[in-house]
Amino acid sequence: MPILSENYFKSKFCMLELGFAYSQLYNLHKDDEAVYIAPFVIQPIKKSDALSNTPMANLQVGEINNVDDIRSFIHSLKEDKGFRIKSGTKGS
């Protein structure tokens, strides 16, 4: 789950790493149309701009400070991927 920030985009290594991960995971999952990378942005980066003009422009991007985006991500982990996620409670 890449966290896309201004510093992330300034780093050539981070961008190369994201491109490599995308290509490897795309090739692994291209037949099952699985969502395999879930990037999130940190303001001032806008999710609509985060990956535009890149081969990864088709990826859905969430905002790390948007409660609905986080809930949607957790829901997809639970429902689509079968992850078991426990809510944090006192004493656990």
PyMOL Python script that loads the backbone (N, CA, C, O; Angstrom):
from pymol import cmd

cmd.read_pdbstr("""\
ATOM      1  N   MET A   1       0.848  -1.163   0.000  1.00  0.00           N
ATOM      2  CA  MET A   1       0.000   0.000   0.000  1.00  0.00           C
ATOM      3  C   MET A   1       0.897   1.230   0.000  1.00  0.00           C
ATOM      4  O   MET A   1       1.336   1.674   1.061  1.00  0.00           O
ATOM      5  N   PRO A   2       1.175   1.785  -1.172  1.00  0.00           N
ATOM      6  CA  PRO A   2       2.008   2.985  -1.228  1.00  0.00           C
ATOM      7  C   PRO A   2       1.275   4.206  -0.676  1.00  0.00           C
ATOM      8  O   PRO A   2       0.081   4.399  -0.909  1.00  0.00           O
ATOM      9  N   ILE A   3       2.018   5.014   0.055  1.00  0.00           N
ATOM     10  CA  ILE A   3       1.505   6.296   0.546  1.00  0.00           C
ATOM     11  C   ILE A   3       2.183   7.372  -0.286  1.00  0.00           C
ATOM     12  O   ILE A   3       3.387   7.595  -0.163  1.00  0.00           O
ATOM     13  N   LEU A   4       1.412   8.033  -1.127  1.00  0.00           N
ATOM     14  CA  LEU A   4       1.947   8.986  -2.093  1.00  0.00           C
ATOM     15  C   LEU A   4       1.936  10.397  -1.513  1.00  0.00           C
ATOM     16  O   LEU A   4       0.878  10.969  -1.250  1.00  0.00           O
ATOM     17  N   SER A   5       3.118  10.938  -1.324  1.00  0.00           N
ATOM     18  CA  SER A   5       3.276  12.285  -0.776  1.00  0.00           C
ATOM     19  C   SER A   5       4.147  13.098  -1.728  1.00  0.00           C
ATOM     20  O   SER A   5       4.637  12.576  -2.729  1.00  0.00           O
ATOM     21  N   GLU A   6       4.335  14.373  -1.414  1.00  0.00           N
ATOM     22  CA  GLU A   6       5.213  15.207  -2.237  1.00  0.00           C
ATOM     23  C   GLU A   6       6.622  14.609  -2.274  1.00  0.00           C
ATOM     24  O   GLU A   6       7.245  14.542  -3.333  1.00  0.00           O
ATOM     25  N   ASN A   7       7.118  14.177  -1.114  1.00  0.00           N
ATOM     26  CA  ASN A   7       8.460  13.596  -1.063  1.00  0.00           C
ATOM     27  C   ASN A   7       8.530  12.284  -1.833  1.00  0.00           C
ATOM     28  O   ASN A   7       9.556  11.980  -2.442  1.00  0.00           O
ATOM     29  N   TYR A   8       7.460  11.507  -1.815  1.00  0.00           N
ATOM     30  CA  TYR A   8       7.420  10.253  -2.566  1.00  0.00           C
ATOM     31  C   TYR A   8       7.647  10.534  -4.050  1.00  0.00           C
ATOM     32  O   TYR A   8       8.454   9.868  -4.698  1.00  0.00           O
ATOM     33  N   PHE A   9       6.935  11.518  -4.579  1.00  0.00           N
ATOM     34  CA  PHE A   9       7.047  11.846  -5.999  1.00  0.00           C
ATOM     35  C   PHE A   9       8.406  12.449  -6.357  1.00  0.00           C
ATOM     36  O   PHE A   9       8.835  12.362  -7.508  1.00  0.00           O
ATOM     37  N   LYS A  10       9.081  13.053  -5.391  1.00  0.00           N
ATOM     38  CA  LYS A  10      10.413  13.609  -5.646  1.00  0.00           C
ATOM     39  C   LYS A  10      11.480  12.517  -5.692  1.00  0.00           C
ATOM     40  O   LYS A  10      12.565  12.736  -6.230  1.00  0.00           O
ATOM     41  N   SER A  11      11.187  11.358  -5.139  1.00  0.00           N
ATOM     42  CA  SER A  11      12.159  10.270  -5.068  1.00  0.00           C
ATOM     43  C   SER A  11      12.091   9.396  -6.320  1.00  0.00           C
ATOM     44  O   SER A  11      11.081   8.739  -6.572  1.00  0.00           O
ATOM     45  N   LYS A  12      13.168   9.394  -7.096  1.00  0.00           N
ATOM     46  CA  LYS A  12      13.219   8.538  -8.280  1.00  0.00           C
ATOM     47  C   LYS A  12      13.107   7.074  -7.872  1.00  0.00           C
ATOM     48  O   LYS A  12      12.464   6.284  -8.563  1.00  0.00           O
ATOM     49  N   PHE A  13      13.729   6.711  -6.756  1.00  0.00           N
ATOM     50  CA  PHE A  13      13.684   5.326  -6.302  1.00  0.00           C
ATOM     51  C   PHE A  13      12.248   4.905  -5.985  1.00  0.00           C
ATOM     52  O   PHE A  13      11.824   3.818  -6.377  1.00  0.00           O
ATOM     53  N   CYS A  14      11.503   5.748  -5.284  1.00  0.00           N
ATOM     54  CA  CYS A  14      10.116   5.406  -4.946  1.00  0.00           C
ATOM     55  C   CYS A  14       9.280   5.213  -6.207  1.00  0.00           C
ATOM     56  O   CYS A  14       8.497   4.267  -6.292  1.00  0.00           O
ATOM     57  N   MET A  15       9.439   6.090  -7.173  1.00  0.00           N
ATOM     58  CA  MET A  15       8.661   5.974  -8.405  1.00  0.00           C
ATOM     59  C   MET A  15       9.044   4.714  -9.184  1.00  0.00           C
ATOM     60  O   MET A  15       8.175   4.046  -9.745  1.00  0.00           O
ATOM     61  N   LEU A  16      10.338   4.387  -9.221  1.00  0.00           N
ATOM     62  CA  LEU A  16      10.773   3.154  -9.874  1.00  0.00           C
ATOM     63  C   LEU A  16      10.225   1.938  -9.141  1.00  0.00           C
ATOM     64  O   LEU A  16       9.786   0.974  -9.767  1.00  0.00           O
ATOM     65  N   GLU A  17      10.253   1.984  -7.831  1.00  0.00           N
ATOM     66  CA  GLU A  17       9.742   0.872  -7.021  1.00  0.00           C
ATOM     67  C   GLU A  17       8.245   0.664  -7.263  1.00  0.00           C
ATOM     68  O   GLU A  17       7.792  -0.472  -7.401  1.00  0.00           O
ATOM     69  N   LEU A  18       7.486   1.742  -7.314  1.00  0.00           N
ATOM     70  CA  LEU A  18       6.054   1.642  -7.575  1.00  0.00           C
ATOM     71  C   LEU A  18       5.802   1.078  -8.968  1.00  0.00           C
ATOM     72  O   LEU A  18       4.936   0.221  -9.142  1.00  0.00           O
ATOM     73  N   GLY A  19       6.543   1.547  -9.951  1.00  0.00           N
ATOM     74  CA  GLY A  19       6.389   1.027 -11.310  1.00  0.00           C
ATOM     75  C   GLY A  19       6.734  -0.446 -11.396  1.00  0.00           C
ATOM     76  O   GLY A  19       6.040  -1.204 -12.075  1.00  0.00           O
ATOM     77  N   PHE A  20       7.795  -0.866 -10.720  1.00  0.00           N
ATOM     78  CA  PHE A  20       8.180  -2.272 -10.726  1.00  0.00           C
ATOM     79  C   PHE A  20       7.117  -3.130 -10.048  1.00  0.00           C
ATOM     80  O   PHE A  20       6.728  -4.173 -10.574  1.00  0.00           O
ATOM     81  N   ALA A  21       6.648  -2.692  -8.883  1.00  0.00           N
ATOM     82  CA  ALA A  21       5.606  -3.449  -8.173  1.00  0.00           C
ATOM     83  C   ALA A  21       4.346  -3.547  -9.020  1.00  0.00           C
ATOM     84  O   ALA A  21       3.723  -4.606  -9.096  1.00  0.00           O
ATOM     85  N   TYR A  22       3.975  -2.451  -9.651  1.00  0.00           N
ATOM     86  CA  TYR A  22       2.785  -2.454 -10.496  1.00  0.00           C
ATOM     87  C   TYR A  22       2.929  -3.471 -11.623  1.00  0.00           C
ATOM     88  O   TYR A  22       2.019  -4.265 -11.860  1.00  0.00           O
ATOM     89  N   SER A  23       4.067  -3.452 -12.319  1.00  0.00           N
ATOM     90  CA  SER A  23       4.235  -4.356 -13.458  1.00  0.00           C
ATOM     91  C   SER A  23       4.278  -5.813 -13.012  1.00  0.00           C
ATOM     92  O   SER A  23       3.700  -6.674 -13.675  1.00  0.00           O
ATOM     93  N   GLN A  24       4.946  -6.102 -11.913  1.00  0.00           N
ATOM     94  CA  GLN A  24       5.021  -7.473 -11.428  1.00  0.00           C
ATOM     95  C   GLN A  24       3.651  -7.980 -10.985  1.00  0.00           C
ATOM     96  O   GLN A  24       3.256  -9.093 -11.334  1.00  0.00           O
ATOM     97  N   LEU A  25       2.938  -7.177 -10.230  1.00  0.00           N
ATOM     98  CA  LEU A  25       1.633  -7.597  -9.734  1.00  0.00           C
ATOM     99  C   LEU A  25       0.593  -7.614 -10.845  1.00  0.00           C
ATOM    100  O   LEU A  25      -0.309  -8.452 -10.834  1.00  0.00           O
ATOM    101  N   TYR A  26       0.707  -6.698 -11.804  1.00  0.00           N
ATOM    102  CA  TYR A  26      -0.206  -6.716 -12.945  1.00  0.00           C
ATOM    103  C   TYR A  26      -0.062  -8.036 -13.710  1.00  0.00           C
ATOM    104  O   TYR A  26      -1.055  -8.688 -14.034  1.00  0.00           O
ATOM    105  N   ASN A  27       1.172  -8.413 -13.991  1.00  0.00           N
ATOM    106  CA  ASN A  27       1.401  -9.664 -14.715  1.00  0.00           C
ATOM    107  C   ASN A  27       0.909 -10.875 -13.938  1.00  0.00           C
ATOM    108  O   ASN A  27       0.426 -11.839 -14.533  1.00  0.00           O
ATOM    109  N   LEU A  28       1.024 -10.837 -12.638  1.00  0.00           N
ATOM    110  CA  LEU A  28       0.586 -11.942 -11.797  1.00  0.00           C
ATOM    111  C   LEU A  28      -0.936 -12.054 -11.737  1.00  0.00           C
ATOM    112  O   LEU A  28      -1.472 -13.160 -11.670  1.00  0.00           O
ATOM    113  N   HIS A  29      -1.640 -10.911 -11.761  1.00  0.00           N
ATOM    114  CA  HIS A  29      -3.090 -10.887 -11.551  1.00  0.00           C
ATOM    115  C   HIS A  29      -3.903 -10.429 -12.758  1.00  0.00           C
ATOM    116  O   HIS A  29      -5.103 -10.196 -12.618  1.00  0.00           O
ATOM    117  N   LYS A  30      -3.299 -10.292 -13.931  1.00  0.00           N
ATOM    118  CA  LYS A  30      -4.023  -9.719 -15.072  1.00  0.00           C
ATOM    119  C   LYS A  30      -5.226 -10.551 -15.499  1.00  0.00           C
ATOM    120  O   LYS A  30      -6.186 -10.000 -16.039  1.00  0.00           O
ATOM    121  N   ASP A  31      -5.201 -11.849 -15.274  1.00  0.00           N
ATOM    122  CA  ASP A  31      -6.314 -12.696 -15.693  1.00  0.00           C
ATOM    123  C   ASP A  31      -7.490 -12.668 -14.728  1.00  0.00           C
ATOM    124  O   ASP A  31      -8.627 -12.891 -15.144  1.00  0.00           O
ATOM    125  N   ASP A  32      -7.243 -12.400 -13.445  1.00  0.00           N
ATOM    126  CA  ASP A  32      -8.341 -12.403 -12.477  1.00  0.00           C
ATOM    127  C   ASP A  32      -8.850 -11.006 -12.143  1.00  0.00           C
ATOM    128  O   ASP A  32      -9.729 -10.857 -11.293  1.00  0.00           O
ATOM    129  N   GLU A  33      -8.311  -9.981 -12.798  1.00  0.00           N
ATOM    130  CA  GLU A  33      -8.744  -8.581 -12.610  1.00  0.00           C
ATOM    131  C   GLU A  33      -8.768  -8.158 -11.151  1.00  0.00           C
ATOM    132  O   GLU A  33      -9.612  -7.359 -10.746  1.00  0.00           O
ATOM    133  N   ALA A  34      -7.848  -8.691 -10.365  1.00  0.00           N
ATOM    134  CA  ALA A  34      -7.795  -8.378  -8.937  1.00  0.00           C
ATOM    135  C   ALA A  34      -7.215  -6.986  -8.698  1.00  0.00           C
ATOM    136  O   ALA A  34      -6.395  -6.496  -9.474  1.00  0.00           O
ATOM    137  N   VAL A  35      -7.654  -6.365  -7.616  1.00  0.00           N
ATOM    138  CA  VAL A  35      -7.043  -5.121  -7.163  1.00  0.00           C
ATOM    139  C   VAL A  35      -5.848  -5.543  -6.316  1.00  0.00           C
ATOM    140  O   VAL A  35      -6.006  -6.258  -5.327  1.00  0.00           O
ATOM    141  N   TYR A  36      -4.684  -5.113  -6.695  1.00  0.00           N
ATOM    142  CA  TYR A  36      -3.480  -5.618  -6.061  1.00  0.00           C
ATOM    143  C   TYR A  36      -2.591  -4.524  -5.498  1.00  0.00           C
ATOM    144  O   TYR A  36      -1.658  -4.819  -4.752  1.00  0.00           O
ATOM    145  N   ILE A  37      -2.853  -3.280  -5.832  1.00  0.00           N
ATOM    146  CA  ILE A  37      -2.141  -2.154  -5.234  1.00  0.00           C
ATOM    147  C   ILE A  37      -3.188  -1.132  -4.822  1.00  0.00           C
ATOM    148  O   ILE A  37      -4.069  -0.781  -5.607  1.00  0.00           O
ATOM    149  N   ALA A  38      -3.089  -0.662  -3.598  1.00  0.00           N
ATOM    150  CA  ALA A  38      -4.054   0.317  -3.089  1.00  0.00           C
ATOM    151  C   ALA A  38      -3.304   1.549  -2.612  1.00  0.00           C
ATOM    152  O   ALA A  38      -3.006   1.667  -1.423  1.00  0.00           O
ATOM    153  N   PRO A  39      -2.992   2.474  -3.524  1.00  0.00           N
ATOM    154  CA  PRO A  39      -2.270   3.677  -3.113  1.00  0.00           C
ATOM    155  C   PRO A  39      -3.183   4.679  -2.402  1.00  0.00           C
ATOM    156  O   PRO A  39      -4.370   4.800  -2.706  1.00  0.00           O
ATOM    157  N   PHE A  40      -2.591   5.379  -1.461  1.00  0.00           N
ATOM    158  CA  PHE A  40      -3.262   6.467  -0.758  1.00  0.00           C
ATOM    159  C   PHE A  40      -2.409   7.713  -0.884  1.00  0.00           C
ATOM    160  O   PHE A  40      -1.182   7.629  -0.952  1.00  0.00           O
ATOM    161  N   VAL A  41      -3.055   8.868  -0.914  1.00  0.00           N
ATOM    162  CA  VAL A  41      -2.340  10.137  -1.029  1.00  0.00           C
ATOM    163  C   VAL A  41      -2.412  10.906   0.279  1.00  0.00           C
ATOM    164  O   VAL A  41      -3.329  10.743   1.083  1.00  0.00           O
ATOM    165  N   ILE A  42      -1.407  11.746   0.455  1.00  0.00           N
ATOM    166  CA  ILE A  42      -1.360  12.692   1.570  1.00  0.00           C
ATOM    167  C   ILE A  42      -1.419  14.080   0.959  1.00  0.00           C
ATOM    168  O   ILE A  42      -0.687  14.381   0.017  1.00  0.00           O
ATOM    169  N   GLN A  43      -2.293  14.930   1.497  1.00  0.00           N
ATOM    170  CA  GLN A  43      -2.414  16.296   0.982  1.00  0.00           C
ATOM    171  C   GLN A  43      -1.065  16.984   1.035  1.00  0.00           C
ATOM    172  O   GLN A  43      -0.297  16.748   1.967  1.00  0.00           O
ATOM    173  N   PRO A  44      -0.759  17.809   0.086  1.00  0.00           N
ATOM    174  CA  PRO A  44      -1.628  18.466  -0.870  1.00  0.00           C
ATOM    175  C   PRO A  44      -1.843  17.682  -2.169  1.00  0.00           C
ATOM    176  O   PRO A  44      -2.505  18.184  -3.077  1.00  0.00           O
ATOM    177  N   ILE A  45      -1.304  16.468  -2.279  1.00  0.00           N
ATOM    178  CA  ILE A  45      -1.540  15.659  -3.470  1.00  0.00           C
ATOM    179  C   ILE A  45      -3.024  15.316  -3.525  1.00  0.00           C
ATOM    180  O   ILE A  45      -3.612  14.929  -2.514  1.00  0.00           O
ATOM    181  N   LYS A  46      -3.621  15.454  -4.680  1.00  0.00           N
ATOM    182  CA  LYS A  46      -5.032  15.108  -4.866  1.00  0.00           C
ATOM    183  C   LYS A  46      -5.109  13.729  -5.496  1.00  0.00           C
ATOM    184  O   LYS A  46      -4.315  13.392  -6.374  1.00  0.00           O
ATOM    185  N   LYS A  47      -6.076  12.925  -5.039  1.00  0.00           N
ATOM    186  CA  LYS A  47      -6.164  11.567  -5.570  1.00  0.00           C
ATOM    187  C   LYS A  47      -6.443  11.552  -7.064  1.00  0.00           C
ATOM    188  O   LYS A  47      -6.022  10.624  -7.755  1.00  0.00           O
ATOM    189  N   SER A  48      -7.136  12.548  -7.575  1.00  0.00           N
ATOM    190  CA  SER A  48      -7.408  12.598  -9.016  1.00  0.00           C
ATOM    191  C   SER A  48      -6.144  12.888  -9.832  1.00  0.00           C
ATOM    192  O   SER A  48      -6.081  12.556 -11.016  1.00  0.00           O
ATOM    193  N   ASP A  49      -5.147  13.500  -9.207  1.00  0.00           N
ATOM    194  CA  ASP A  49      -3.910  13.851  -9.895  1.00  0.00           C
ATOM    195  C   ASP A  49      -2.765  12.886  -9.619  1.00  0.00           C
ATOM    196  O   ASP A  49      -1.768  12.890 -10.340  1.00  0.00           O
ATOM    197  N   ALA A  50      -2.894  12.070  -8.598  1.00  0.00           N
ATOM    198  CA  ALA A  50      -1.769  11.295  -8.078  1.00  0.00           C
ATOM    199  C   ALA A  50      -1.066  10.459  -9.138  1.00  0.00           C
ATOM    200  O   ALA A  50       0.160  10.508  -9.240  1.00  0.00           O
ATOM    201  N   LEU A  51      -1.797   9.710  -9.912  1.00  0.00           N
ATOM    202  CA  LEU A  51      -1.181   8.814 -10.886  1.00  0.00           C
ATOM    203  C   LEU A  51      -1.563   9.151 -12.328  1.00  0.00           C
ATOM    204  O   LEU A  51      -1.330   8.366 -13.246  1.00  0.00           O
ATOM    205  N   SER A  52      -2.154  10.332 -12.506  1.00  0.00           N
ATOM    206  CA  SER A  52      -2.516  10.721 -13.873  1.00  0.00           C
ATOM    207  C   SER A  52      -1.247  10.818 -14.718  1.00  0.00           C
ATOM    208  O   SER A  52      -0.169  11.126 -14.209  1.00  0.00           O
ATOM    209  N   ASN A  53      -1.390  10.557 -15.985  1.00  0.00           N
ATOM    210  CA  ASN A  53      -0.272  10.575 -16.936  1.00  0.00           C
ATOM    211  C   ASN A  53       0.799   9.534 -16.624  1.00  0.00           C
ATOM    212  O   ASN A  53       1.966   9.710 -16.974  1.00  0.00           O
ATOM    213  N   THR A  54       0.400   8.455 -15.968  1.00  0.00           N
ATOM    214  CA  THR A  54       1.304   7.325 -15.728  1.00  0.00           C
ATOM    215  C   THR A  54       0.595   6.053 -16.194  1.00  0.00           C
ATOM    216  O   THR A  54      -0.622   6.060 -16.374  1.00  0.00           O
ATOM    217  N   PRO A  55       1.331   4.975 -16.389  1.00  0.00           N
ATOM    218  CA  PRO A  55       0.683   3.708 -16.737  1.00  0.00           C
ATOM    219  C   PRO A  55      -0.239   3.188 -15.627  1.00  0.00           C
ATOM    220  O   PRO A  55      -1.034   2.276 -15.853  1.00  0.00           O
ATOM    221  N   MET A  56      -0.129   3.771 -14.434  1.00  0.00           N
ATOM    222  CA  MET A  56      -0.935   3.337 -13.298  1.00  0.00           C
ATOM    223  C   MET A  56      -2.175   4.197 -13.089  1.00  0.00           C
ATOM    224  O   MET A  56      -2.816   4.116 -12.041  1.00  0.00           O
ATOM    225  N   ALA A  57      -2.519   5.023 -14.080  1.00  0.00           N
ATOM    226  CA  ALA A  57      -3.647   5.952 -13.954  1.00  0.00           C
ATOM    227  C   ALA A  57      -4.968   5.236 -13.703  1.00  0.00           C
ATOM    228  O   ALA A  57      -5.914   5.847 -13.207  1.00  0.00           O
ATOM    229  N   ASN A  58      -5.046   3.954 -14.038  1.00  0.00           N
ATOM    230  CA  ASN A  58      -6.292   3.209 -13.840  1.00  0.00           C
ATOM    231  C   ASN A  58      -6.487   2.742 -12.401  1.00  0.00           C
ATOM    232  O   ASN A  58      -7.567   2.263 -12.056  1.00  0.00           O
ATOM    233  N   LEU A  59      -5.481   2.869 -11.569  1.00  0.00           N
ATOM    234  CA  LEU A  59      -5.615   2.435 -10.177  1.00  0.00           C
ATOM    235  C   LEU A  59      -6.467   3.420  -9.386  1.00  0.00           C
ATOM    236  O   LEU A  59      -6.348   4.636  -9.539  1.00  0.00           O
ATOM    237  N   GLN A  60      -7.321   2.873  -8.545  1.00  0.00           N
ATOM    238  CA  GLN A  60      -8.114   3.725  -7.663  1.00  0.00           C
ATOM    239  C   GLN A  60      -7.224   4.183  -6.520  1.00  0.00           C
ATOM    240  O   GLN A  60      -6.529   3.376  -5.903  1.00  0.00           O
ATOM    241  N   VAL A  61      -7.248   5.464  -6.244  1.00  0.00           N
ATOM    242  CA  VAL A  61      -6.417   6.064  -5.206  1.00  0.00           C
ATOM    243  C   VAL A  61      -7.328   6.590  -4.108  1.00  0.00           C
ATOM    244  O   VAL A  61      -8.375   7.173  -4.389  1.00  0.00           O
ATOM    245  N   GLY A  62      -6.934   6.386  -2.873  1.00  0.00           N
ATOM    246  CA  GLY A  62      -7.683   6.912  -1.733  1.00  0.00           C
ATOM    247  C   GLY A  62      -6.923   8.036  -1.064  1.00  0.00           C
ATOM    248  O   GLY A  62      -5.718   8.195  -1.258  1.00  0.00           O
ATOM    249  N   GLU A  63      -7.644   8.814  -0.271  1.00  0.00           N
ATOM    250  CA  GLU A  63      -7.009   9.855   0.539  1.00  0.00           C
ATOM    251  C   GLU A  63      -6.864   9.323   1.956  1.00  0.00           C
ATOM    252  O   GLU A  63      -7.829   8.846   2.552  1.00  0.00           O
ATOM    253  N   ILE A  64      -5.658   9.406   2.486  1.00  0.00           N
ATOM    254  CA  ILE A  64      -5.361   8.827   3.793  1.00  0.00           C
ATOM    255  C   ILE A  64      -6.175   9.495   4.910  1.00  0.00           C
ATOM    256  O   ILE A  64      -6.396   8.884   5.955  1.00  0.00           O
ATOM    257  N   ASN A  65      -6.620  10.735   4.702  1.00  0.00           N
ATOM    258  CA  ASN A  65      -7.403  11.427   5.726  1.00  0.00           C
ATOM    259  C   ASN A  65      -8.904  11.422   5.425  1.00  0.00           C
ATOM    260  O   ASN A  65      -9.659  12.184   6.029  1.00  0.00           O
ATOM    261  N   ASN A  66      -9.336  10.575   4.501  1.00  0.00           N
ATOM    262  CA  ASN A  66     -10.749  10.489   4.147  1.00  0.00           C
ATOM    263  C   ASN A  66     -11.337   9.203   4.760  1.00  0.00           C
ATOM    264  O   ASN A  66     -10.982   8.096   4.357  1.00  0.00           O
ATOM    265  N   VAL A  67     -12.221   9.367   5.717  1.00  0.00           N
ATOM    266  CA  VAL A  67     -12.786   8.227   6.445  1.00  0.00           C
ATOM    267  C   VAL A  67     -13.484   7.255   5.498  1.00  0.00           C
ATOM    268  O   VAL A  67     -13.362   6.041   5.664  1.00  0.00           O
ATOM    269  N   ASP A  68     -14.209   7.766   4.516  1.00  0.00           N
ATOM    270  CA  ASP A  68     -14.905   6.883   3.574  1.00  0.00           C
ATOM    271  C   ASP A  68     -13.925   6.059   2.735  1.00  0.00           C
ATOM    272  O   ASP A  68     -14.186   4.890   2.452  1.00  0.00           O
ATOM    273  N   ASP A  69     -12.797   6.662   2.337  1.00  0.00           N
ATOM    274  CA  ASP A  69     -11.795   5.918   1.579  1.00  0.00           C
ATOM    275  C   ASP A  69     -11.174   4.811   2.431  1.00  0.00           C
ATOM    276  O   ASP A  69     -10.954   3.701   1.947  1.00  0.00           O
ATOM    277  N   ILE A  70     -10.896   5.110   3.684  1.00  0.00           N
ATOM    278  CA  ILE A  70     -10.326   4.098   4.590  1.00  0.00           C
ATOM    279  C   ILE A  70     -11.331   2.980   4.825  1.00  0.00           C
ATOM    280  O   ILE A  70     -10.970   1.803   4.784  1.00  0.00           O
ATOM    281  N   ARG A  71     -12.586   3.335   5.072  1.00  0.00           N
ATOM    282  CA  ARG A  71     -13.619   2.308   5.273  1.00  0.00           C
ATOM    283  C   ARG A  71     -13.778   1.425   4.042  1.00  0.00           C
ATOM    284  O   ARG A  71     -13.918   0.208   4.164  1.00  0.00           O
ATOM    285  N   SER A  72     -13.759   2.020   2.879  1.00  0.00           N
ATOM    286  CA  SER A  72     -13.876   1.268   1.635  1.00  0.00           C
ATOM    287  C   SER A  72     -12.703   0.296   1.478  1.00  0.00           C
ATOM    288  O   SER A  72     -12.890  -0.850   1.070  1.00  0.00           O
ATOM    289  N   PHE A  73     -11.508   0.759   1.801  1.00  0.00           N
ATOM    290  CA  PHE A  73     -10.328  -0.092   1.725  1.00  0.00           C
ATOM    291  C   PHE A  73     -10.440  -1.276   2.696  1.00  0.00           C
ATOM    292  O   PHE A  73     -10.175  -2.418   2.320  1.00  0.00           O
ATOM    293  N   ILE A  74     -10.828  -1.002   3.925  1.00  0.00           N
ATOM    294  CA  ILE A  74     -10.977  -2.074   4.925  1.00  0.00           C
ATOM    295  C   ILE A  74     -12.070  -3.046   4.497  1.00  0.00           C
ATOM    296  O   ILE A  74     -11.917  -4.260   4.636  1.00  0.00           O
ATOM    297  N   HIS A  75     -13.173  -2.510   3.977  1.00  0.00           N
ATOM    298  CA  HIS A  75     -14.255  -3.370   3.495  1.00  0.00           C
ATOM    299  C   HIS A  75     -13.758  -4.287   2.383  1.00  0.00           C
ATOM    300  O   HIS A  75     -14.079  -5.476   2.374  1.00  0.00           O
ATOM    301  N   SER A  76     -12.986  -3.755   1.454  1.00  0.00           N
ATOM    302  CA  SER A  76     -12.485  -4.590   0.357  1.00  0.00           C
ATOM    303  C   SER A  76     -11.525  -5.658   0.870  1.00  0.00           C
ATOM    304  O   SER A  76     -11.504  -6.772   0.346  1.00  0.00           O
ATOM    305  N   LEU A  77     -10.731  -5.332   1.885  1.00  0.00           N
ATOM    306  CA  LEU A  77      -9.848  -6.348   2.463  1.00  0.00           C
ATOM    307  C   LEU A  77     -10.654  -7.477   3.091  1.00  0.00           C
ATOM    308  O   LEU A  77     -10.322  -8.653   2.939  1.00  0.00           O
ATOM    309  N   LYS A  78     -11.713  -7.106   3.793  1.00  0.00           N
ATOM    310  CA  LYS A  78     -12.537  -8.119   4.465  1.00  0.00           C
ATOM    311  C   LYS A  78     -13.374  -8.920   3.478  1.00  0.00           C
ATOM    312  O   LYS A  78     -13.381 -10.150   3.525  1.00  0.00           O
ATOM    313  N   GLU A  79     -14.073  -8.239   2.593  1.00  0.00           N
ATOM    314  CA  GLU A  79     -15.044  -8.895   1.722  1.00  0.00           C
ATOM    315  C   GLU A  79     -14.410  -9.525   0.478  1.00  0.00           C
ATOM    316  O   GLU A  79     -14.748 -10.647   0.102  1.00  0.00           O
ATOM    317  N   ASP A  80     -13.505  -8.807  -0.144  1.00  0.00           N
ATOM    318  CA  ASP A  80     -12.928  -9.289  -1.403  1.00  0.00           C
ATOM    319  C   ASP A  80     -11.723 -10.198  -1.187  1.00  0.00           C
ATOM    320  O   ASP A  80     -11.516 -11.150  -1.939  1.00  0.00           O
ATOM    321  N   LYS A  81     -10.940  -9.907  -0.171  1.00  0.00           N
ATOM    322  CA  LYS A  81      -9.704 -10.650   0.055  1.00  0.00           C
ATOM    323  C   LYS A  81      -9.804 -11.657   1.190  1.00  0.00           C
ATOM    324  O   LYS A  81      -8.917 -12.495   1.351  1.00  0.00           O
ATOM    325  N   GLY A  82     -10.883 -11.587   1.988  1.00  0.00           N
ATOM    326  CA  GLY A  82     -11.070 -12.538   3.072  1.00  0.00           C
ATOM    327  C   GLY A  82     -10.207 -12.297   4.296  1.00  0.00           C
ATOM    328  O   GLY A  82     -10.019 -13.206   5.105  1.00  0.00           O
ATOM    329  N   PHE A  83      -9.672 -11.078   4.451  1.00  0.00           N
ATOM    330  CA  PHE A  83      -8.878 -10.768   5.631  1.00  0.00           C
ATOM    331  C   PHE A  83      -9.786 -10.725   6.856  1.00  0.00           C
ATOM    332  O   PHE A  83     -10.934 -10.286   6.776  1.00  0.00           O
ATOM    333  N   ARG A  84      -9.267 -11.179   7.973  1.00  0.00           N
ATOM    334  CA  ARG A  84      -9.981 -11.046   9.248  1.00  0.00           C
ATOM    335  C   ARG A  84      -9.395  -9.845   9.964  1.00  0.00           C
ATOM    336  O   ARG A  84      -8.207  -9.819  10.287  1.00  0.00           O
ATOM    337  N   ILE A  85     -10.223  -8.865  10.205  1.00  0.00           N
ATOM    338  CA  ILE A  85      -9.760  -7.623  10.848  1.00  0.00           C
ATOM    339  C   ILE A  85     -10.568  -7.422  12.114  1.00  0.00           C
ATOM    340  O   ILE A  85     -11.796  -7.352  12.084  1.00  0.00           O
ATOM    341  N   LYS A  86      -9.857  -7.329  13.227  1.00  0.00           N
ATOM    342  CA  LYS A  86     -10.510  -7.108  14.515  1.00  0.00           C
ATOM    343  C   LYS A  86     -10.469  -5.636  14.852  1.00  0.00           C
ATOM    344  O   LYS A  86      -9.488  -4.950  14.564  1.00  0.00           O
ATOM    345  N   SER A  87     -11.534  -5.152  15.461  1.00  0.00           N
ATOM    346  CA  SER A  87     -11.563  -3.786  15.942  1.00  0.00           C
ATOM    347  C   SER A  87     -10.733  -3.703  17.211  1.00  0.00           C
ATOM    348  O   SER A  87     -10.727  -4.634  18.017  1.00  0.00           O
ATOM    349  N   GLY A  88     -10.043  -2.606  17.388  1.00  0.00           N
ATOM    350  CA  GLY A  88      -9.272  -2.419  18.606  1.00  0.00           C
ATOM    351  C   GLY A  88     -10.209  -2.140  19.777  1.00  0.00           C
ATOM    352  O   GLY A  88     -11.084  -1.279  19.692  1.00  0.00           O
ATOM    353  N   THR A  89     -10.020  -2.873  20.864  1.00  0.00           N
ATOM    354  CA  THR A  89     -10.811  -2.647  22.078  1.00  0.00           C
ATOM    355  C   THR A  89      -9.872  -2.631  23.261  1.00  0.00           C
ATOM    356  O   THR A  89      -8.757  -3.148  23.196  1.00  0.00           O
ATOM    357  N   LYS A  90     -10.332  -2.035  24.336  1.00  0.00           N
ATOM    358  CA  LYS A  90      -9.524  -2.025  25.558  1.00  0.00           C
ATOM    359  C   LYS A  90      -9.329  -3.449  26.043  1.00  0.00           C
ATOM    360  O   LYS A  90     -10.238  -4.278  26.027  1.00  0.00           O
ATOM    361  N   GLY A  91      -8.113  -3.691  26.471  1.00  0.00           N
ATOM    362  CA  GLY A  91      -7.815  -5.000  27.042  1.00  0.00           C
ATOM    363  C   GLY A  91      -7.510  -6.075  26.014  1.00  0.00           C
ATOM    364  O   GLY A  91      -7.309  -7.233  26.380  1.00  0.00           O
ATOM    365  N   SER A  92      -7.470  -5.719  24.731  1.00  0.00           N
ATOM    366  CA  SER A  92      -7.162  -6.749  23.739  1.00  0.00           C
ATOM    367  C   SER A  92      -5.729  -6.683  23.283  1.00  0.00           C
ATOM    368  O   SER A  92      -5.310  -7.484  22.448  1.00  0.00           O
TER     369      SER A  92
END
""", "prot")
cmd.dss("prot")
cmd.show_as("cartoon", "prot")
cmd.util.cbc("prot")
cmd.orient("prot")
